[in-house]
């Protein structure tokens, strides 16, 4: 899916399928299969795009939970006063 974003929406690799089944989804609780066909543009509708984005956000949250709280990555601009 990521590669199609870099290739103007075209799947340049072999045929791929992404299956999403998330009973806790707020977008769609059904089993969804997204098919990407080689040398074709993806044809995701708006709801499937939202579902995919929801899943990516959930993965980011899960990854963040694995990072120890005491780990700190200092941004190079923080010493210049650019802090939030």
N, CA, C and O atoms as a Maestro MAE file, in Angstrom:
{
 s_m_m2io_version
 :::
 2.0.0
}

f_m_ct {
 s_m_title
 :::
 protein
 m_atom[336] {
  # First column is atom index #
  i_m_mmod_type
  r_m_x_coord
  r_m_y_coord
  r_m_z_coord
  i_m_residue_number
  s_m_chain_name
  s_m_pdb_residue_name
  s_m_pdb_atom_name
  i_m_atomic_number
  :::
  1 25 0.834 -1.189 0.000 1 A "UNK " " N  " 7
  2 3 0.000 0.000 0.000 1 A "UNK " " CA " 6
  3 2 0.875 1.247 0.000 1 A "UNK " " C  " 6
  4 15 0.608 2.212 -0.716 1 A "UNK " " O  " 8
  5 25 1.919 1.209 0.812 2 A "UNK " " N  " 7
  6 3 2.835 2.356 0.879 2 A "UNK " " CA " 6
  7 2 3.446 2.630 -0.485 2 A "UNK " " C  " 6
  8 15 3.533 3.783 -0.908 2 A "UNK " " O  " 8
  9 25 3.869 1.576 -1.176 3 A "UNK " " N  " 7
  10 3 4.493 1.767 -2.475 3 A "UNK " " CA " 6
  11 2 3.540 2.391 -3.484 3 A "UNK " " C  " 6
  12 15 3.982 3.152 -4.346 3 A "UNK " " O  " 8
  13 25 2.257 2.097 -3.405 4 A "UNK " " N  " 7
  14 3 1.325 2.705 -4.364 4 A "UNK " " CA " 6
  15 2 1.265 4.208 -4.159 4 A "UNK " " C  " 6
  16 15 1.031 4.948 -5.114 4 A "UNK " " O  " 8
  17 25 1.472 4.682 -2.918 5 A "UNK " " N  " 7
  18 3 1.468 6.119 -2.656 5 A "UNK " " CA " 6
  19 2 2.646 6.788 -3.366 5 A "UNK " " C  " 6
  20 15 2.530 7.924 -3.826 5 A "UNK " " O  " 8
  21 25 3.775 6.091 -3.455 6 A "UNK " " N  " 7
  22 3 4.962 6.649 -4.093 6 A "UNK " " CA " 6
  23 2 4.936 6.481 -5.604 6 A "UNK " " C  " 6
  24 15 5.775 7.051 -6.301 6 A "UNK " " O  " 8
  25 25 4.006 5.724 -6.111 7 A "UNK " " N  " 7
  26 3 3.919 5.444 -7.550 7 A "UNK " " CA " 6
  27 2 2.603 5.947 -8.134 7 A "UNK " " C  " 6
  28 15 2.025 5.309 -9.014 7 A "UNK " " O  " 8
  29 25 2.136 7.080 -7.649 8 A "UNK " " N  " 7
  30 3 0.902 7.712 -8.147 8 A "UNK " " CA " 6
  31 2 -0.295 6.775 -8.057 8 A "UNK " " C  " 6
  32 15 -1.179 6.817 -8.913 8 A "UNK " " O  " 8
  33 25 -0.333 5.926 -7.026 9 A "UNK " " N  " 7
  34 3 -1.473 5.044 -6.820 9 A "UNK " " CA " 6
  35 2 -1.386 3.725 -7.569 9 A "UNK " " C  " 6
  36 15 -2.336 2.943 -7.535 9 A "UNK " " O  " 8
  37 25 -0.267 3.452 -8.248 10 A "UNK " " N  " 7
  38 3 -0.125 2.207 -9.004 10 A "UNK " " CA " 6
  39 2 0.669 1.171 -8.228 10 A "UNK " " C  " 6
  40 15 1.670 1.488 -7.586 10 A "UNK " " O  " 8
  41 25 0.214 -0.058 -8.293 11 A "UNK " " N  " 7
  42 3 0.917 -1.195 -7.698 11 A "UNK " " CA " 6
  43 2 1.942 -1.682 -8.708 11 A "UNK " " C  " 6
  44 15 1.573 -2.261 -9.730 11 A "UNK " " O  " 8
  45 25 3.216 -1.458 -8.442 12 A "UNK " " N  " 7
  46 3 4.266 -1.868 -9.371 12 A "UNK " " CA " 6
  47 2 4.842 -3.229 -9.008 12 A "UNK " " C  " 6
  48 15 5.545 -3.832 -9.819 12 A "UNK " " O  " 8
  49 25 4.564 -3.718 -7.822 13 A "UNK " " N  " 7
  50 3 5.041 -5.028 -7.385 13 A "UNK " " CA " 6
  51 2 4.016 -6.093 -7.785 13 A "UNK " " C  " 6
  52 15 3.012 -5.794 -8.432 13 A "UNK " " O  " 8
  53 25 4.284 -7.324 -7.394 14 A "UNK " " N  " 7
  54 3 3.350 -8.421 -7.678 14 A "UNK " " CA " 6
  55 2 2.004 -8.176 -6.989 14 A "UNK " " C  " 6
  56 15 1.903 -7.328 -6.102 14 A "UNK " " O  " 8
  57 25 0.985 -8.913 -7.394 15 A "UNK " " N  " 7
  58 3 -0.340 -8.801 -6.777 15 A "UNK " " CA " 6
  59 2 -0.236 -9.036 -5.271 15 A "UNK " " C  " 6
  60 15 0.470 -9.937 -4.818 15 A "UNK " " O  " 8
  61 25 -0.941 -8.223 -4.518 16 A "UNK " " N  " 7
  62 3 -0.943 -8.319 -3.056 16 A "UNK " " CA " 6
  63 2 -2.376 -8.194 -2.552 16 A "UNK " " C  " 6
  64 15 -3.234 -7.613 -3.217 16 A "UNK " " O  " 8
  65 25 -2.617 -8.743 -1.380 17 A "UNK " " N  " 7
  66 3 -3.903 -8.578 -0.705 17 A "UNK " " CA " 6
  67 2 -3.658 -8.213 0.748 17 A "UNK " " C  " 6
  68 15 -2.738 -8.727 1.384 17 A "UNK " " O  " 8
  69 25 -4.475 -7.338 1.256 18 A "UNK " " N  " 7
  70 3 -4.429 -6.950 2.662 18 A "UNK " " CA " 6
  71 2 -5.792 -7.270 3.246 18 A "UNK " " C  " 6
  72 15 -6.808 -6.769 2.763 18 A "UNK " " O  " 8
  73 25 -5.826 -8.096 4.275 19 A "UNK " " N  " 7
  74 3 -7.088 -8.453 4.923 19 A "UNK " " CA " 6
  75 2 -7.168 -7.735 6.265 19 A "UNK " " C  " 6
  76 15 -6.246 -7.806 7.078 19 A "UNK " " O  " 8
  77 25 -8.276 -7.046 6.482 20 A "UNK " " N  " 7
  78 3 -8.497 -6.323 7.732 20 A "UNK " " CA " 6
  79 2 -9.787 -6.842 8.354 20 A "UNK " " C  " 6
  80 15 -10.841 -6.859 7.719 20 A "UNK " " O  " 8
  81 25 -9.681 -7.259 9.598 21 A "UNK " " N  " 7
  82 3 -10.858 -7.701 10.352 21 A "UNK " " CA " 6
  83 2 -10.685 -7.199 11.777 21 A "UNK " " C  " 6
  84 15 -9.946 -7.791 12.564 21 A "UNK " " O  " 8
  85 25 -11.357 -6.125 12.103 22 A "UNK " " N  " 7
  86 3 -11.202 -5.454 13.394 22 A "UNK " " CA " 6
  87 2 -12.587 -5.231 13.991 22 A "UNK " " C  " 6
  88 15 -13.302 -4.311 13.593 22 A "UNK " " O  " 8
  89 25 -12.957 -6.073 14.941 23 A "UNK " " N  " 7
  90 3 -14.292 -5.952 15.540 23 A "UNK " " CA " 6
  91 2 -14.427 -4.694 16.393 23 A "UNK " " C  " 6
  92 15 -15.536 -4.325 16.778 23 A "UNK " " O  " 8
  93 25 -13.296 -4.026 16.694 24 A "UNK " " N  " 7
  94 3 -13.334 -2.792 17.483 24 A "UNK " " CA " 6
  95 2 -13.230 -1.544 16.616 24 A "UNK " " C  " 6
  96 15 -13.138 -0.435 17.142 24 A "UNK " " O  " 8
  97 25 -13.242 -1.706 15.319 25 A "UNK " " N  " 7
  98 3 -13.130 -0.578 14.401 25 A "UNK " " CA " 6
  99 2 -14.350 0.330 14.515 25 A "UNK " " C  " 6
  100 15 -15.472 -0.136 14.715 25 A "UNK " " O  " 8
  101 25 -14.111 1.630 14.385 26 A "UNK " " N  " 7
  102 3 -15.245 2.561 14.327 26 A "UNK " " CA " 6
  103 2 -15.645 2.831 12.877 26 A "UNK " " C  " 6
  104 15 -16.681 3.445 12.621 26 A "UNK " " O  " 8
  105 25 -14.825 2.372 11.930 27 A "UNK " " N  " 7
  106 3 -15.095 2.581 10.505 27 A "UNK " " CA " 6
  107 2 -15.866 1.419 9.908 27 A "UNK " " C  " 6
  108 15 -16.881 1.622 9.241 27 A "UNK " " O  " 8
  109 25 -15.386 0.184 10.145 28 A "UNK " " N  " 7
  110 3 -16.028 -0.992 9.557 28 A "UNK " " CA " 6
  111 2 -15.621 -2.229 10.350 28 A "UNK " " C  " 6
  112 15 -14.433 -2.529 10.470 28 A "UNK " " O  " 8
  113 25 -16.592 -2.938 10.885 29 A "UNK " " N  " 7
  114 3 -16.327 -4.133 11.691 29 A "UNK " " CA " 6
  115 2 -16.323 -5.420 10.857 29 A "UNK " " C  " 6
  116 15 -16.043 -6.496 11.386 29 A "UNK " " O  " 8
  117 25 -16.628 -5.318 9.574 30 A "UNK " " N  " 7
  118 3 -16.658 -6.491 8.692 30 A "UNK " " CA " 6
  119 2 -15.245 -6.857 8.245 30 A "UNK " " C  " 6
  120 15 -14.320 -6.051 8.342 30 A "UNK " " O  " 8
  121 25 -15.097 -8.069 7.761 31 A "UNK " " N  " 7
  122 3 -13.824 -8.511 7.169 31 A "UNK " " CA " 6
  123 2 -13.704 -7.866 5.789 31 A "UNK " " C  " 6
  124 15 -14.587 -8.013 4.943 31 A "UNK " " O  " 8
  125 25 -12.609 -7.155 5.578 32 A "UNK " " N  " 7
  126 3 -12.377 -6.443 4.322 32 A "UNK " " CA " 6
  127 2 -11.085 -6.963 3.702 32 A "UNK " " C  " 6
  128 15 -10.087 -7.136 4.401 32 A "UNK " " O  " 8
  129 25 -11.098 -7.212 2.403 33 A "UNK " " N  " 7
  130 3 -9.894 -7.599 1.682 33 A "UNK " " CA " 6
  131 2 -9.617 -6.513 0.647 33 A "UNK " " C  " 6
  132 15 -10.442 -6.230 -0.222 33 A "UNK " " O  " 8
  133 25 -8.444 -5.918 0.763 34 A "UNK " " N  " 7
  134 3 -8.017 -4.903 -0.194 34 A "UNK " " CA " 6
  135 2 -7.039 -5.587 -1.147 34 A "UNK " " C  " 6
  136 15 -6.020 -6.132 -0.721 34 A "UNK " " O  " 8
  137 25 -7.360 -5.553 -2.439 35 A "UNK " " N  " 7
  138 3 -6.518 -6.219 -3.439 35 A "UNK " " CA " 6
  139 2 -5.764 -5.171 -4.253 35 A "UNK " " C  " 6
  140 15 -6.333 -4.189 -4.730 35 A "UNK " " O  " 8
  141 25 -4.471 -5.418 -4.392 36 A "UNK " " N  " 7
  142 3 -3.622 -4.561 -5.212 36 A "UNK " " CA " 6
  143 2 -3.101 -5.408 -6.362 36 A "UNK " " C  " 6
  144 15 -2.432 -6.419 -6.148 36 A "UNK " " O  " 8
  145 25 -3.411 -4.990 -7.577 37 A "UNK " " N  " 7
  146 3 -3.025 -5.758 -8.768 37 A "UNK " " CA " 6
  147 2 -1.841 -5.105 -9.456 37 A "UNK " " C  " 6
  148 15 -1.791 -3.885 -9.616 37 A "UNK " " O  " 8
  149 25 -0.893 -5.931 -9.858 38 A "UNK " " N  " 7
  150 3 0.322 -5.433 -10.510 38 A "UNK " " CA " 6
  151 2 -0.028 -4.578 -11.728 38 A "UNK " " C  " 6
  152 15 -0.879 -4.935 -12.542 38 A "UNK " " O  " 8
  153 25 0.657 -3.441 -11.824 39 A "UNK " " N  " 7
  154 3 0.504 -2.486 -12.928 39 A "UNK " " CA " 6
  155 2 -0.904 -1.908 -13.038 39 A "UNK " " C  " 6
  156 15 -1.344 -1.520 -14.120 39 A "UNK " " O  " 8
  157 25 -1.604 -1.856 -11.909 40 A "UNK " " N  " 7
  158 3 -2.941 -1.246 -11.873 40 A "UNK " " CA " 6
  159 2 -3.005 -0.246 -10.731 40 A "UNK " " C  " 6
  160 15 -2.270 -0.360 -9.750 40 A "UNK " " O  " 8
  161 25 -3.888 0.733 -10.866 41 A "UNK " " N  " 7
  162 3 -4.071 1.688 -9.781 41 A "UNK " " CA " 6
  163 2 -4.927 1.053 -8.695 41 A "UNK " " C  " 6
  164 15 -5.778 0.207 -8.969 41 A "UNK " " O  " 8
  165 25 -4.688 1.474 -7.463 42 A "UNK " " N  " 7
  166 3 -5.563 0.961 -6.406 42 A "UNK " " CA " 6
  167 2 -6.907 1.667 -6.531 42 A "UNK " " C  " 6
  168 15 -6.976 2.821 -6.953 42 A "UNK " " O  " 8
  169 25 -7.960 0.973 -6.165 43 A "UNK " " N  " 7
  170 3 -9.302 1.538 -6.318 43 A "UNK " " CA " 6
  171 2 -10.014 1.597 -4.965 43 A "UNK " " C  " 6
  172 15 -11.172 1.199 -4.842 43 A "UNK " " O  " 8
  173 25 -9.314 2.090 -3.972 44 A "UNK " " N  " 7
  174 3 -9.903 2.177 -2.641 44 A "UNK " " CA " 6
  175 2 -10.964 3.263 -2.594 44 A "UNK " " C  " 6
  176 15 -10.754 4.387 -3.051 44 A "UNK " " O  " 8
  177 25 -12.097 2.904 -2.035 45 A "UNK " " N  " 7
  178 3 -13.108 3.924 -1.818 45 A "UNK " " CA " 6
  179 2 -12.763 4.680 -0.537 45 A "UNK " " C  " 6
  180 15 -11.837 4.306 0.183 45 A "UNK " " O  " 8
  181 25 -13.501 5.726 -0.263 46 A "UNK " " N  " 7
  182 3 -13.193 6.589 0.881 46 A "UNK " " CA " 6
  183 2 -13.255 5.830 2.199 46 A "UNK " " C  " 6
  184 15 -12.401 6.022 3.064 46 A "UNK " " O  " 8
  185 25 -14.255 4.971 2.361 47 A "UNK " " N  " 7
  186 3 -14.397 4.216 3.609 47 A "UNK " " CA " 6
  187 2 -13.217 3.262 3.823 47 A "UNK " " C  " 6
  188 15 -12.723 3.130 4.942 47 A "UNK " " O  " 8
  189 25 -12.771 2.604 2.764 48 A "UNK " " N  " 7
  190 3 -11.614 1.710 2.896 48 A "UNK " " CA " 6
  191 2 -10.343 2.490 3.215 48 A "UNK " " C  " 6
  192 15 -9.495 2.011 3.967 48 A "UNK " " O  " 8
  193 25 -10.206 3.683 2.651 49 A "UNK " " N  " 7
  194 3 -9.057 4.526 2.983 49 A "UNK " " CA " 6
  195 2 -9.074 4.905 4.461 49 A "UNK " " C  " 6
  196 15 -8.042 4.872 5.131 49 A "UNK " " O  " 8
  197 25 -10.250 5.265 4.960 50 A "UNK " " N  " 7
  198 3 -10.374 5.595 6.388 50 A "UNK " " CA " 6
  199 2 -10.052 4.382 7.261 50 A "UNK " " C  " 6
  200 15 -9.369 4.504 8.278 50 A "UNK " " O  " 8
  201 25 -10.546 3.220 6.858 51 A "UNK " " N  " 7
  202 3 -10.278 1.999 7.604 51 A "UNK " " CA " 6
  203 2 -8.784 1.719 7.658 51 A "UNK " " C  " 6
  204 15 -8.253 1.372 8.714 51 A "UNK " " O  " 8
  205 25 -8.115 1.864 6.546 52 A "UNK " " N  " 7
  206 3 -6.675 1.634 6.496 52 A "UNK " " CA " 6
  207 2 -5.930 2.632 7.386 52 A "UNK " " C  " 6
  208 15 -4.999 2.256 8.097 52 A "UNK " " O  " 8
  209 25 -6.336 3.894 7.346 53 A "UNK " " N  " 7
  210 3 -5.708 4.899 8.197 53 A "UNK " " CA " 6
  211 2 -5.953 4.603 9.679 53 A "UNK " " C  " 6
  212 15 -5.062 4.780 10.509 53 A "UNK " " O  " 8
  213 25 -7.155 4.155 9.998 54 A "UNK " " N  " 7
  214 3 -7.469 3.784 11.385 54 A "UNK " " CA " 6
  215 2 -6.540 2.665 11.856 54 A "UNK " " C  " 6
  216 15 -6.038 2.709 12.980 54 A "UNK " " O  " 8
  217 25 -6.310 1.673 11.014 55 A "UNK " " N  " 7
  218 3 -5.456 0.551 11.384 55 A "UNK " " CA " 6
  219 2 -4.004 0.998 11.571 55 A "UNK " " C  " 6
  220 15 -3.318 0.520 12.474 55 A "UNK " " O  " 8
  221 25 -3.546 1.898 10.731 56 A "UNK " " N  " 7
  222 3 -2.184 2.420 10.867 56 A "UNK " " CA " 6
  223 2 -2.036 3.179 12.182 56 A "UNK " " C  " 6
  224 15 -1.035 3.023 12.880 56 A "UNK " " O  " 8
  225 25 -3.017 3.988 12.518 57 A "UNK " " N  " 7
  226 3 -2.974 4.736 13.780 57 A "UNK " " CA " 6
  227 2 -2.968 3.779 14.965 57 A "UNK " " C  " 6
  228 15 -2.237 3.999 15.931 57 A "UNK " " O  " 8
  229 25 -3.764 2.730 14.906 58 A "UNK " " N  " 7
  230 3 -3.779 1.742 15.995 58 A "UNK " " CA " 6
  231 2 -2.426 1.053 16.131 58 A "UNK " " C  " 6
  232 15 -1.972 0.794 17.245 58 A "UNK " " O  " 8
  233 25 -1.783 0.757 15.008 59 A "UNK " " N  " 7
  234 3 -0.449 0.155 15.058 59 A "UNK " " CA " 6
  235 2 0.569 1.106 15.688 59 A "UNK " " C  " 6
  236 15 1.418 0.681 16.471 59 A "UNK " " O  " 8
  237 25 0.483 2.380 15.347 60 A "UNK " " N  " 7
  238 3 1.388 3.362 15.939 60 A "UNK " " CA " 6
  239 2 1.201 3.419 17.453 60 A "UNK " " C  " 6
  240 15 2.178 3.471 18.199 60 A "UNK " " O  " 8
  241 25 -0.055 3.410 17.909 61 A "UNK " " N  " 7
  242 3 -0.314 3.411 19.348 61 A "UNK " " CA " 6
  243 2 0.267 2.173 20.019 61 A "UNK " " C  " 6
  244 15 0.847 2.269 21.101 61 A "UNK " " O  " 8
  245 25 0.115 1.007 19.383 62 A "UNK " " N  " 7
  246 3 0.665 -0.227 19.952 62 A "UNK " " CA " 6
  247 2 2.186 -0.178 20.010 62 A "UNK " " C  " 6
  248 15 2.782 -0.611 20.996 62 A "UNK " " O  " 8
  249 25 2.809 0.335 18.984 63 A "UNK " " N  " 7
  250 3 4.263 0.462 18.979 63 A "UNK " " CA " 6
  251 2 4.711 1.423 20.077 63 A "UNK " " C  " 6
  252 15 5.687 1.156 20.777 63 A "UNK " " O  " 8
  253 25 3.999 2.540 20.228 64 A "UNK " " N  " 7
  254 3 4.347 3.511 21.254 64 A "UNK " " CA " 6
  255 2 4.258 2.918 22.656 64 A "UNK " " C  " 6
  256 15 5.027 3.301 23.538 64 A "UNK " " O  " 8
  257 25 3.339 1.995 22.869 65 A "UNK " " N  " 7
  258 3 3.221 1.363 24.183 65 A "UNK " " CA " 6
  259 2 4.433 0.496 24.519 65 A "UNK " " C  " 6
  260 15 4.697 0.217 25.689 65 A "UNK " " O  " 8
  261 25 5.168 0.070 23.489 66 A "UNK " " N  " 7
  262 3 6.349 -0.763 23.707 66 A "UNK " " CA " 6
  263 2 7.597 0.049 24.063 66 A "UNK " " C  " 6
  264 15 8.598 -0.511 24.507 66 A "UNK " " O  " 8
  265 25 7.535 1.370 23.867 67 A "UNK " " N  " 7
  266 3 8.681 2.222 24.160 67 A "UNK " " CA " 6
  267 2 8.670 2.552 25.644 67 A "UNK " " C  " 6
  268 15 7.677 3.080 26.145 67 A "UNK " " O  " 8
  269 25 9.746 2.254 26.355 68 A "UNK " " N  " 7
  270 3 9.791 2.569 27.791 68 A "UNK " " CA " 6
  271 2 9.589 4.063 28.043 68 A "UNK " " C  " 6
  272 15 10.063 4.898 27.273 68 A "UNK " " O  " 8
  273 25 8.894 4.388 29.107 69 A "UNK " " N  " 7
  274 3 8.591 5.780 29.432 69 A "UNK " " CA " 6
  275 2 9.867 6.588 29.669 69 A "UNK " " C  " 6
  276 15 9.910 7.777 29.353 69 A "UNK " " O  " 8
  277 25 10.904 5.959 30.219 70 A "UNK " " N  " 7
  278 3 12.112 6.710 30.523 70 A "UNK " " CA " 6
  279 2 12.992 6.963 29.300 70 A "UNK " " C  " 6
  280 15 13.986 7.680 29.409 70 A "UNK " " O  " 8
  281 25 12.655 6.394 28.136 71 A "UNK " " N  " 7
  282 3 13.388 6.703 26.912 71 A "UNK " " CA " 6
  283 2 12.994 8.097 26.446 71 A "UNK " " C  " 6
  284 15 11.817 8.459 26.465 71 A "UNK " " O  " 8
  285 25 13.965 8.860 26.035 72 A "UNK " " N  " 7
  286 3 13.709 10.231 25.614 72 A "UNK " " CA " 6
  287 2 14.550 10.515 24.379 72 A "UNK " " C  " 6
  288 15 15.763 10.303 24.394 72 A "UNK " " O  " 8
  289 25 13.934 10.980 23.334 73 A "UNK " " N  " 7
  290 3 14.655 11.366 22.127 73 A "UNK " " CA " 6
  291 2 14.622 12.890 22.067 73 A "UNK " " C  " 6
  292 15 13.561 13.498 21.925 73 A "UNK " " O  " 8
  293 25 15.768 13.475 22.174 74 A "UNK " " N  " 7
  294 3 15.861 14.932 22.196 74 A "UNK " " CA " 6
  295 2 15.935 15.454 20.765 74 A "UNK " " C  " 6
  296 15 16.804 15.053 19.990 74 A "UNK " " O  " 8
  297 25 15.022 16.344 20.429 75 A "UNK " " N  " 7
  298 3 15.026 16.949 19.101 75 A "UNK " " CA " 6
  299 2 16.144 17.974 19.038 75 A "UNK " " C  " 6
  300 15 16.414 18.670 20.017 75 A "UNK " " O  " 8
  301 25 16.793 18.066 17.888 76 A "UNK " " N  " 7
  302 3 17.952 18.961 17.776 76 A "UNK " " CA " 6
  303 2 17.598 20.431 17.934 76 A "UNK " " C  " 6
  304 15 18.480 21.238 18.230 76 A "UNK " " O  " 8
  305 25 16.329 20.809 17.745 77 A "UNK " " N  " 7
  306 3 15.940 22.214 17.902 77 A "UNK " " CA " 6
  307 2 15.508 22.553 19.323 77 A "UNK " " C  " 6
  308 15 15.245 23.719 19.615 77 A "UNK " " O  " 8
  309 25 15.428 21.571 20.211 78 A "UNK " " N  " 7
  310 3 14.918 21.847 21.557 78 A "UNK " " CA " 6
  311 2 15.806 22.829 22.319 78 A "UNK " " C  " 6
  312 15 15.292 23.611 23.119 78 A "UNK " " O  " 8
  313 25 17.104 22.814 22.101 79 A "UNK " " N  " 7
  314 3 17.996 23.758 22.781 79 A "UNK " " CA " 6
  315 2 17.848 25.181 22.264 79 A "UNK " " C  " 6
  316 15 18.297 26.122 22.918 79 A "UNK " " O  " 8
  317 25 17.232 25.354 21.111 80 A "UNK " " N  " 7
  318 3 17.033 26.679 20.529 80 A "UNK " " CA " 6
  319 2 15.721 27.315 20.989 80 A "UNK " " C  " 6
  320 15 15.400 28.436 20.594 80 A "UNK " " O  " 8
  321 25 14.964 26.600 21.821 81 A "UNK " " N  " 7
  322 3 13.709 27.143 22.318 81 A "UNK " " CA " 6
  323 2 12.476 26.695 21.555 81 A "UNK " " C  " 6
  324 15 11.371 27.138 21.868 81 A "UNK " " O  " 8
  325 25 12.634 25.823 20.558 82 A "UNK " " N  " 7
  326 3 11.496 25.309 19.803 82 A "UNK " " CA " 6
  327 2 10.939 24.092 20.520 82 A "UNK " " C  " 6
  328 15 11.180 22.959 20.103 82 A "UNK " " O  " 8
  329 25 10.205 24.314 21.581 83 A "UNK " " N  " 7
  330 3 9.599 23.205 22.334 83 A "UNK " " CA " 6
  331 2 8.102 23.400 22.374 83 A "UNK " " C  " 6
  332 15 7.597 24.514 22.237 83 A "UNK " " O  " 8
  333 25 7.414 22.317 22.560 84 A "UNK " " N  " 7
  334 3 5.949 22.390 22.617 84 A "UNK " " CA " 6
  335 2 5.487 21.882 23.940 84 A "UNK " " C  " 6
  336 15 4.285 21.853 24.205 84 A "UNK " " O  " 8
  :::
 }
 m_bond[335] {
  # First column is bond index #
  i_m_from
  i_m_to
  i_m_order
  :::
  1 1 2 1
  2 2 3 1
  3 3 4 2
  4 3 5 1
  5 5 6 1
  6 6 7 1
  7 7 8 2
  8 7 9 1
  9 9 10 1
  10 10 11 1
  11 11 12 2
  12 11 13 1
  13 13 14 1
  14 14 15 1
  15 15 16 2
  16 15 17 1
  17 17 18 1
  18 18 19 1
  19 19 20 2
  20 19 21 1
  21 21 22 1
  22 22 23 1
  23 23 24 2
  24 23 25 1
  25 25 26 1
  26 26 27 1
  27 27 28 2
  28 27 29 1
  29 29 30 1
  30 30 31 1
  31 31 32 2
  32 31 33 1
  33 33 34 1
  34 34 35 1
  35 35 36 2
  36 35 37 1
  37 37 38 1
  38 38 39 1
  39 39 40 2
  40 39 41 1
  41 41 42 1
  42 42 43 1
  43 43 44 2
  44 43 45 1
  45 45 46 1
  46 46 47 1
  47 47 48 2
  48 47 49 1
  49 49 50 1
  50 50 51 1
  51 51 52 2
  52 51 53 1
  53 53 54 1
  54 54 55 1
  55 55 56 2
  56 55 57 1
  57 57 58 1
  58 58 59 1
  59 59 60 2
  60 59 61 1
  61 61 62 1
  62 62 63 1
  63 63 64 2
  64 63 65 1
  65 65 66 1
  66 66 67 1
  67 67 68 2
  68 67 69 1
  69 69 70 1
  70 70 71 1
  71 71 72 2
  72 71 73 1
  73 73 74 1
  74 74 75 1
  75 75 76 2
  76 75 77 1
  77 77 78 1
  78 78 79 1
  79 79 80 2
  80 79 81 1
  81 81 82 1
  82 82 83 1
  83 83 84 2
  84 83 85 1
  85 85 86 1
  86 86 87 1
  87 87 88 2
  88 87 89 1
  89 89 90 1
  90 90 91 1
  91 91 92 2
  92 91 93 1
  93 93 94 1
  94 94 95 1
  95 95 96 2
  96 95 97 1
  97 97 98 1
  98 98 99 1
  99 99 100 2
  100 99 101 1
  101 101 102 1
  102 102 103 1
  103 103 104 2
  104 103 105 1
  105 105 106 1
  106 106 107 1
  107 107 108 2
  108 107 109 1
  109 109 110 1
  110 110 111 1
  111 111 112 2
  112 111 113 1
  113 113 114 1
  114 114 115 1
  115 115 116 2
  116 115 117 1
  117 117 118 1
  118 118 119 1
  119 119 120 2
  120 119 121 1
  121 121 122 1
  122 122 123 1
  123 123 124 2
  124 123 125 1
  125 125 126 1
  126 126 127 1
  127 127 128 2
  128 127 129 1
  129 129 130 1
  130 130 131 1
  131 131 132 2
  132 131 133 1
  133 133 134 1
  134 134 135 1
  135 135 136 2
  136 135 137 1
  137 137 138 1
  138 138 139 1
  139 139 140 2
  140 139 141 1
  141 141 142 1
  142 142 143 1
  143 143 144 2
  144 143 145 1
  145 145 146 1
  146 146 147 1
  147 147 148 2
  148 147 149 1
  149 149 150 1
  150 150 151 1
  151 151 152 2
  152 151 153 1
  153 153 154 1
  154 154 155 1
  155 155 156 2
  156 155 157 1
  157 157 158 1
  158 158 159 1
  159 159 160 2
  160 159 161 1
  161 161 162 1
  162 162 163 1
  163 163 164 2
  164 163 165 1
  165 165 166 1
  166 166 167 1
  167 167 168 2
  168 167 169 1
  169 169 170 1
  170 170 171 1
  171 171 172 2
  172 171 173 1
  173 173 174 1
  174 174 175 1
  175 175 176 2
  176 175 177 1
  177 177 178 1
  178 178 179 1
  179 179 180 2
  180 179 181 1
  181 181 182 1
  182 182 183 1
  183 183 184 2
  184 183 185 1
  185 185 186 1
  186 186 187 1
  187 187 188 2
  188 187 189 1
  189 189 190 1
  190 190 191 1
  191 191 192 2
  192 191 193 1
  193 193 194 1
  194 194 195 1
  195 195 196 2
  196 195 197 1
  197 197 198 1
  198 198 199 1
  199 199 200 2
  200 199 201 1
  201 201 202 1
  202 202 203 1
  203 203 204 2
  204 203 205 1
  205 205 206 1
  206 206 207 1
  207 207 208 2
  208 207 209 1
  209 209 210 1
  210 210 211 1
  211 211 212 2
  212 211 213 1
  213 213 214 1
  214 214 215 1
  215 215 216 2
  216 215 217 1
  217 217 218 1
  218 218 219 1
  219 219 220 2
  220 219 221 1
  221 221 222 1
  222 222 223 1
  223 223 224 2
  224 223 225 1
  225 225 226 1
  226 226 227 1
  227 227 228 2
  228 227 229 1
  229 229 230 1
  230 230 231 1
  231 231 232 2
  232 231 233 1
  233 233 234 1
  234 234 235 1
  235 235 236 2
  236 235 237 1
  237 237 238 1
  238 238 239 1
  239 239 240 2
  240 239 241 1
  241 241 242 1
  242 242 243 1
  243 243 244 2
  244 243 245 1
  245 245 246 1
  246 246 247 1
  247 247 248 2
  248 247 249 1
  249 249 250 1
  250 250 251 1
  251 251 252 2
  252 251 253 1
  253 253 254 1
  254 254 255 1
  255 255 256 2
  256 255 257 1
  257 257 258 1
  258 258 259 1
  259 259 260 2
  260 259 261 1
  261 261 262 1
  262 262 263 1
  263 263 264 2
  264 263 265 1
  265 265 266 1
  266 266 267 1
  267 267 268 2
  268 267 269 1
  269 269 270 1
  270 270 271 1
  271 271 272 2
  272 271 273 1
  273 273 274 1
  274 274 275 1
  275 275 276 2
  276 275 277 1
  277 277 278 1
  278 278 279 1
  279 279 280 2
  280 279 281 1
  281 281 282 1
  282 282 283 1
  283 283 284 2
  284 283 285 1
  285 285 286 1
  286 286 287 1
  287 287 288 2
  288 287 289 1
  289 289 290 1
  290 290 291 1
  291 291 292 2
  292 291 293 1
  293 293 294 1
  294 294 295 1
  295 295 296 2
  296 295 297 1
  297 297 298 1
  298 298 299 1
  299 299 300 2
  300 299 301 1
  301 301 302 1
  302 302 303 1
  303 303 304 2
  304 303 305 1
  305 305 306 1
  306 306 307 1
  307 307 308 2
  308 307 309 1
  309 309 310 1
  310 310 311 1
  311 311 312 2
  312 311 313 1
  313 313 314 1
  314 314 315 1
  315 315 316 2
  316 315 317 1
  317 317 318 1
  318 318 319 1
  319 319 320 2
  320 319 321 1
  321 321 322 1
  322 322 323 1
  323 323 324 2
  324 323 325 1
  325 325 326 1
  326 326 327 1
  327 327 328 2
  328 327 329 1
  329 329 330 1
  330 330 331 1
  331 331 332 2
  332 331 333 1
  333 333 334 1
  334 334 335 1
  335 335 336 2
  :::
 }
}
